[in-house]
Amino acid sequence: MTAEPVRPQRSRPPFARRLSPGYLFLAPALLVLGVTSLYPVVYSVALSLFDWNWGTRMNFVGLRNYSDLIGGGEFWQVLGQTFYFSIGAVAIELSLGLALAVVVNQLGFGAGLIRTLLLTPLMVSGIVVSLMWKVMLDPMLGIVNFLLREVGLPTSAFFGTQATAMPTIIGVDAWWQTAFVFIIVLAGLQSLPAEPMEAAKVDGANAWQTFRHVTLPMLRPVLFTVLIFRTIDTLKVFDIIFGTTGGGPQLATEVMQTLAYRKAFSFLQMSEAMTVMVVFSIVIVLLSVLYLRLERQIDGATSLEAD
């Protein structure tokens, strides 16, 4: 019986050896991601380097659009108003959502019904929310001013003045999105171990001390996650401002998204609109990196204290 000859194995090229089968499974998703996400970003950056209005010839201008945008006062005013809206809305939503989650987490009977009612605003789209509140806060026909007149309180134009328009929109967003913070924080509270809280009670800590020194530190990663999501989401606000004030009165509620929309579809300045979105995207990325570094520093300090 003769032995079969041993066939020499071919050596695979270095690239083929490094190419894991997992990359082949990821290839379709990466292709779709590149077409739907990467290509629009590259196209927007490229378009911002040209001077192009609808129907005109594209002329390369380099960084002139960026210098004109950053050198103008309108950009900084709108950027400040965007952060004003974001900080105000996130502060209210995080505070109310945390408070509601703590209260509902302590309830036994009726907690499911309350949770369902609190989640109801999230089922409505942003443009519907804006139109609903625009009608309710109408100076002449709105139910809110009608009730204020009935009880003898002064009425307000709400969306109609520069002093009240942005705070009103912040309140509308808080009514709409507090439920998002509430449901995530509530899930975080319900996932926390009970032993540390019980040990704190045995040591004589009251409810506030237990929450301040035990519950809140364990809940910090959840709160940071909610903070990042809501900050980015509020910085990208468009629908409720477009549906209520459109950026007015006198640009008092103009934010970066509505500024880009107005440049693109009201003035047909497509290159300037792309420049606004590219600069603002860079701002959001830098802010996200800052948040993540801050979270790592806080986690590191907490670990050192625990050790």
N, C-alpha and C positions, 0 to 999 in steps of 0.2 A: 504494500500500500504506500503510494507515493504522497508525500506532503505537498499541499498546495503552495505555490510560490507566494511569498509575501510581497504584496504590492506596495510600492513606496507611496506614502501620503504626500499629497501636494501641500506645500506651505501656502497658507492664505496670505494675501497682502496685508500689511499693517492696518490699513483703513478698514478692511473687511473684518479683521480680528477685533477691532475696537467697536464695530457696528453691532450693537446688541439687538436681538429680535424685538426687544421692547420699543426701540426707536421706530421700527416698521409699523407697530401698532399705533404709535403716536403720530405717524406721518399724516394721515387724513385730517386729524384734529388740528395739527400744526398748519397744514395747508389752508384749512378753512379760516383759522385764526389770522394767518398772514393776509388772506384776501380781504377779510371783513374788518380787520383792525389795523394791521400794519400798513397796508396800502393806503387807506384814507389818511393816516397820520403823515406818511411820507408825501402824499399828494398835497396835503394842507401846508406842510412846511415849504414845499417847492412853490406852491402858488403864492405864498406870502412874500416871496422874493421877486414877484412880478407886479406890474401895474396893469390890472385887468378889471374892467367893468363889463357887464353883460353886453355881448355883441361887439366889443372893441378888440383890437389887436393886443396881444400880450407883449409887454415890453419889460425886459429885465431891468430891475432897479436895485438889486442887491438888498442891503439892510436899510434902505431909505424908509420903508414902511414902519420898521421897528423904531427908528429914531424919531419919526414923526409921531408915532403913537406914544412913546415914553416921554417925549418932550412936550406933549400937549397936556393941558390941565384936565381935560375931560377924563382921560384914562385914570388918573390918580383919584379923582372924585368918585368915579364909578367903582374902582377897586376898593376904596374905603367904604362905600355903601354896601358892597358885597360882603366884606368882612363884618360890618356892623350887623347886617341881617344874620349872617352865620353865627356870630358869637351870641347874639341875643336869643336866637331860636334854639341853639344847642344848649345854652345855659338853662333856659326854661324847661325844655323837654327832658334834659337829663335830671334836673331836680324833681320835676313832677313825676316822671317815670319811675325814679328810684323810690320816691315816697309812696306812690300807689302800689308798687311791687311789694314793699315792706308791709303795707297794711293788708293787702289781699293775701299775702303769704301767711299772715297770722289768723286769717278767717277760716272758719270751718264751713258752716252752712252758708250757701249763697255765693261762694267764691267763684264757682263755674259760671254763674249768670253774670256776675260783675265782670269777669274776664271777657266774656262774649260781648257785653255792651261796650267795654272799653276798646275792643278791637274793631268795632263797627266803622269808625272813620277810615281805617286803612282799606276798606273794601271799595271806597269811592276814589275815582281818579282825581288828579290834581286840578284839571280844568273844571271839573264839575264842582269841586270844593270851592274854587275861586268864584265861579258864577253864583253859587248858592249864597256865599257870604257877601258878595257884591249886592245881591238883592236884599238880603237881610239887613245890611248896613246902609241902605240907600237913605240919603238925608230926608227925603219927603215920604217915601212909601215903605221904608224898611221897618220890620217888626221891632228892631232894637230901639230905634229912636221913638217909635210909638210908645213902647213901654217906659222909656225914660220920661217922655212927656206926661204919661199917666201918673207917675209917682212924683212928679214935680222936679225932676233932675234936668240939668242942661243937656241938650242934644249935641251931637258932634257930626261933622262931615266925614269923619273917619278917613276914607280914601281920597277926600277932596282937598286936603291941605298938606303942605310940606311938613308940618310938625307932627301930624298924626298918621300920615300914610304908611310910613315904614313900620312904626310900632304896631299898627293894625295888621299889617301883613305878617309880622312876626307872631302875633297872637293867633292868626289863622293857621299858620304853619304849625304852631305848638298844639292847637286843637287837633290837627290832622295827624301829626307824626309822633305825639307823645306815646301813643299805643305801641309804636315800634320799639321804643326804649323800654316801655313797661313789660312787654312780653319776653324780651331777651333777658332783662334783669331778673324777672320772676323765675325764668328757667334756671338762671345762675343761682338764685337763692335756694331753689328746691334741690339743686345738685350738691349743695355744700354739706359736709359731714356734720352731724349733730354733736359729736363728742366735744369739740372745742367750746361750743356754746354752753353745754352742760357743765363742763369743768369751770367755766367762768362764773356760772351761777353758784356752783358749790363754793367758790372762793369769795363769794359775796358781792359780785358785780351786779349792778342794776341793768335794766334793759338798755339804756343809752350807752353805758360803758361797754356792755357786751357788743352792741352794734358798732360802736366807734373803734374798739380795739381788737375785735375778733372778726365780726362779720364783714365789715368794710375792707380790711386788708385782704381777706380771702376772695372778696368780690372784685378786687381791683383789676384783674385781667379782663373780666367781662365788661367793666365800665370803660376801660381803655378801648376795647373793641368797638363798643357802641359809640364812643366819642369819635373815633376815626371815621366810622361809617357815616355818622350824622354830619360831621364837619364837611366831609367831601360832598355829601348829598346836598347840604344847604349851600355850599359854594357854587354848585351847579344849578341853583334854582332858576326856573324859567316859567313853569306853567302857572303858578298862582299869581305871579307878578304880571304876566302877560294877560291873564284872565281878569285881573282886578283893576290895575292902574295902567298897564302897558309901559311902565317906566316913569310915568308922571306922578303928580303934577310938576311940571318944569324939571323933569329928570330927577326928582327927589327920590324915586324908588328904582332908578336905573341900575341894573347889575350887569355883570360881564356877559352873561348869556343874552340878555335883551339888547345890549349894546351891539354885539356881533350880529344878532338878527336884524336890527335896524339898519346897520351898515350894509348887510347883504341884500335885504329885500325891500327896504325903503329907499336907500340911496344907490343900490346896485353896485356897491363898492366891495366886490368879492375878495380882492387881495387884502384890503384893510380888515375885513371880517375875519379872514383866516389868520392874519397877524394877531388880532385880539385873542383868538382861541389858542394859538400856539403859545403866546406869552402866558396866558392864564393857565394852560396845562402845565407849564414849567413851574408856576407858583404852587399848584396843587401837588405836584410831585415833591417839591422841596418841603412843603408842609407835611406831607405823609412821612418823609424820611425823618423830619424833626420829631414827629410824634413817636415813631418807632424807636429812635435813639433815646428819647425821654422815658419811654416804657422800659427799655433795657436798663437804664440807670436806676430807675425806681425799683425794678425787680432785683438788681444787684444790691442796692442798699437794704432792701427787705431781707435778702438772703444773709447778708452780713449780720443784721440785727438778730435774725433767728439763730445764727451760729453762736 
